[in-house]
Amino acid sequence: MKVSSRWLNAIFLAVQLWQACGLSVEQLCNFWPRSGYVGDPRDCQSWGYCKNNKLAARGRCHNNLYYDSQSGRCDKAHLVRCAPQYWELCAQSQSEEYFADPLDCTTYNKCDNEGNNYGQRFCAEGFVFSNRLQTCVSSGNGCPQETVSICAYMQSGTTVGDPLNCGLYLECEGGRGIRRACTGARYYNYKRDRCQPTQPKYCPPDGSSYKPVKYPPPSVHVSVCASFYPDNDSGVVLISDAETCHGYYECNSKHFVGKWRSCPHGTHFQWWSQRCVRPESYSCPYDRCGNLNATFVAAINTGCSEYIQCNNQISHNIIKCSEAYPYFDERRSVCSKDFPNYTVCYMED
């Protein structure tokens, strides 16, 4: 099948616009700690191979084929998606809303009730369209929203750091990114692909960093017992509040309204034993400083090679032990030469 010059020109134009406002493949890999192939945002015929937040290799499709990020293979131009389609973007918006062009935020269209776009308009020179404000704004700080989502270059099912909100992550599906936050008022660390109680050091100290609101768990929970009370159980069952290390809900049956309880000060709730235990006996995935008077606690998922500084029972920063004393002993609150044989040093969340 012969590909029309009009189609190739459209793809060439898309590449030019991406070069003006899109991520590079190196930047894309920076937000993804796992290994796999991604599309090159600046060249529809090229792909990159990411590994451990770095671009490990790159290649180019042969025989005038183009790389399709969703299928992960090279294909004919008319079968490849190099950018989100307008109808997909309109489907995300309210009827009669305007939506910036995904490849050029100086232009915008209106979406109708059926997700179609019509009536292309242009911002004045020096201005770009803001989807949130529904008006043209100064372009001094660049486009006020993603022109093309990072997920446009990744296969469905991929989890990647959110470039616009450090500390959040995106679940990629069909070229779109669904924004997610960690539970328990934690931050997503895209270099480690896990949630942690402190803001990652690489996050900038400005408005692009996620700042979780830390509310205490509700005193009663109407659905926790119905959702998590075991079908083959009877009597009192204690269920973690999924927000703190020391809190849990008390349930007598699936039909019971869960009542929040706290472990005695200085202990954490160990869900599988249904008991409150010494904190080093459980690798709690939430804020391990909570309910403790400790100045330092071990950081999970590090083999006790790192520890967290606590202030008023809240985690503030993560510190790594020195090479001479590589292991943090939580009971003694010091780095030591000897590996501490505590549960928290072995288990992961």
N, C-alpha and C positions, 0 to 999 in steps of 0.2 A: 504494500500500500504506500503510495507516494504522499509524503507529508507536505502540506501547502507552505509556501513561503510566508503567508500571513501568520500561520501558527508558530513557525520558527521565530518570526519577528516579535511575536507576543512574548515568547519565552525569553528572547534576548532582552526585551524591555524589562521584564521582571528581574532578570539578573542585574541589569544596570541599577534598578531601583533598590534591590537588596544591597548592592555594594554601597549605596548611599546611606542606608539606614539600618541594615541587618547585622546580626552577629556574625563573626567569623567562625569557622569550624573549630578553631582553637578555643575561642571563648565558649562555644557550645559544650565542648568536652569538659571545660572547667567546672560546669555545674552538675556533671554526671560522674559518680565515683565507680560505676560498674564498667563492664567491657561490652563492646558491641559496635555495630555500624550505624552511622548517622549520615544524613544528607549534608552537603556543603552549602550553607546559606548563600554563598557568593558565586556558585557555579552549579547549575542544574545537572551537569553531566558528571560531577565529581562526588565522591563520598569520602568519609573519614572513618578511622577506627579508633575509638576512645578506650582508654584503660587508665584507671586510677586518676581521674580528673585531668588527664593529659591526652593530647593527640599523639597516638602511637604510630599511625600509618595513614596514608591517604592514597587514593587511586582515582581512576577516571574510566568511565564507560567507553567501550570501543564501538566502532561501526555506527557512529552518529546516534547512539542510544543515550537515554537520559536516566538518571538515578531516581527511583521512586522510594521515598523514605518510609512509606507505610508497608510496602511489600518487602523492602530491603533488597531489591534487585534492579538491574538495568532493563529498560523497556523502551518501546517506541514512544516518540514524543506525545502522540495523542492519547496515550494510556497513562501518562505520568502526571501527577499533581505536583506542580512546583510552587503553588500558593493556595491558601484557602479560597474557596469560591464565595462570591458575594451572598448567595442564598444561605450559606452556612452561617455567615456573620449576621445576616438579617434575622435568622432564626433565634439568635441569642438576644436580640433586642426587642423592645416594645414596639407595637405597631405605631407607625407615623414618626418613629424616632429616626434621627440621622445617624449615619455610621461612617467613620473615616475609612478611606480607601486603605486596605491592608498593606499596600505597597507604597502608598504616597499619602501621608496624613495632611497634605495641603489641600486635598480634595475630599468631598464627602457626598453621600447619596442618602435619600430617604427610603425606608423600608415600608412596604404596605402590609396588609393583613395576611397575605399569603407568603410572606418572606421574600418578595421580589424587591429589587432596588430600581429606583427611577429618579430622574431629575438631578443629574450630577451638578455639583456646585463647587466653587473654588474660594479658598480663603485669600485675603489680600496678601501682598508680598510681605514677608516677615512674620506671617501668622500660620498656625496649624490648627486643625480641628480637634476639639476635646470631646470624646464620646460622653464623658461624665457630665460636663457642663453644657453640652449641646450648643456650643458656640466656638468661634475661632478665638484662639488665644495667642499670646506672644510665643514665638518659636525660640526664645532665648535659651530655654532649658531643653530643647529638643522636643520630640513628639511626646505628648502627655500620656500616651498609652502604647502598648506593644503594637508595632506595625504588622509584624508577623510573629506569632507565638513560637517560642523555642520548640514546642511540641510538634510544629509543622515538619520538623526534620527528623523526628524520632518515631519508632514503631509504637503501636498501641500497647499499653501495659507497662510502659517505662515510667519510673519515678525519677524526677529531676528537680534540682533546686530552682526556686523561683527567682529569676533575674531581677524582678521588680520589687520583691519583698524578701530581703535576706532574713532567714529564719523560718520561712514557709517552704512548701514544696508543691510541685504540680504532678498530677496523675495524667499522663498523656493518653488520649483516646481519639482516634480518627483525626489526628492533626491538631486537636484542640487540647488545652491544658485546663484541668479542673483544680483549682487552688484548694490546698488542704493545710491544716495546722496540726501540730502534735497535740496529744492530749496532756492534761496535767500542766497546762501553762508552760510547756517546754518549747525549745527551739529546734528546728531541723538543721543539722549540720551536713551540708552536701558533700563535704570532703570525706566524711565517715559513713554517710548514708544511714544516719540514725538520729533519734531525738535526744536532746540533752537539756539539763536544767538551766544552763547559763548560755548567754548569747555567744555564738562563735566569734572568735577574735577577728576573723576576716570581715565581719559585718561592719559597714561604715556607720559612723555615729550621726546619721542624719535620718531624714524621713523615709528612706528606702529600707530601713530595718524594721522588722516585726517586733512589736512590744506587746506581749500577751497580758491580758487583764487577769489578775490573780484573785478570783473570788473564792471565799470558803465554800465547801460543798453544802448543798441544801440540807437542812435538818431532817427532812423527810423526802423520800423519793417514791413516787407512785408506781413506777414501772420496773424498777430494778429487780424486785422479787419475781415478778411475772417473767422477766427476761432471763434471769440467771439462776433461779432456784432449781436444783436438779429434779428431774421427773421421778427418779427412784429413791428420793430421800424423804425424811420426815424429821420433825423437830426443828431446832434453831440452826440456821445456816448463816455464816458471816460472809459477806461479799464485799470485796475491795471497792472503795469509792472511785477508783481510777483517776484520782486527782492528787491524793496525798499518799505518803508512805505509812501514815499512822491511822488513817481513817477507814471505816468500813460501815456497811449497812447490815442491820440485824433483821433477818426474815424468818418467820415461822412457817410460811407456806407460799405457794405461788400467788395467792390472793391477798397476801399481807402487804401493807404499806411499809416500805423499808425505813427504819429509823437509824439516823447516823450516830455512830459511836466513835470514840477516840481511844487508842491505846494509852496506857499510863505513860507519863512523861519519861523520855529516855528509851522508848521502845518503838518498834515498827511492826505493822501487821503482816504476818506471813500467811498468805491465803491458803496454801495447800495444807498447812498444819492447823489452820483455824485458831492460831494463837498469836499473841503479842510477844515478840522475841527481841533479843539484843540486835541492834542494827547490822552488825557485821555478819549475822546469821541469815541475811536475806538480801538479795541483789535487787532492791527496789528500783524500778525504772523512773520514778518521779523525783521530787526534790528530797534528797536524802538528808538535808539539813533540818527538815521539819521535825518538830517535837523533840529536838535534842538541844542540849546546851553546848555541844561540841563546837570547837573552833574550826576543825578540819574533819572531813569524812572522805572515804575512798570513792573514787569515780568508777562507776561500773563499766564493763566492757574494756578495761585496760589491764587486767591482770594485776591490779593494785600497783601499777607503775605511776598512776596519776592520782591526785587528790583534789578535793574541792574546798575552797575557803568559805566558811559560813559567817553570816552577820545577821543577828536577830532571827535565826532559824530559817534563813533564806540563802540559797547558793549565789555566790557572787563571781567567782572565777575559778578556772581549772589550772592546776600547777603540776608539772612533771617532776618526779624525783630525779636526783642526780645519778650519774653513772656509778659513782662510788657507793651510793646508798640507793639502789634502784627500786625498792619496794616500800609502799606506805603501809605501816602497821596502824590500823585504825584504833585499836585498844590503847596503844601507847601514844598515838598522835604524833608519830615521827617517821621519817624515812629510815629504812634499815637495810642491812646487807642480806638479811635472811627473809625468805619468802614467807609471809604470814599465812597460816593454814586456815583461812576464814572462807566461809561460803561466798561472800561478796567478791572474793578474788577469782573465783572460778566461773560463776554464773553470769549469763548475759540476759538482757531483757527480751 
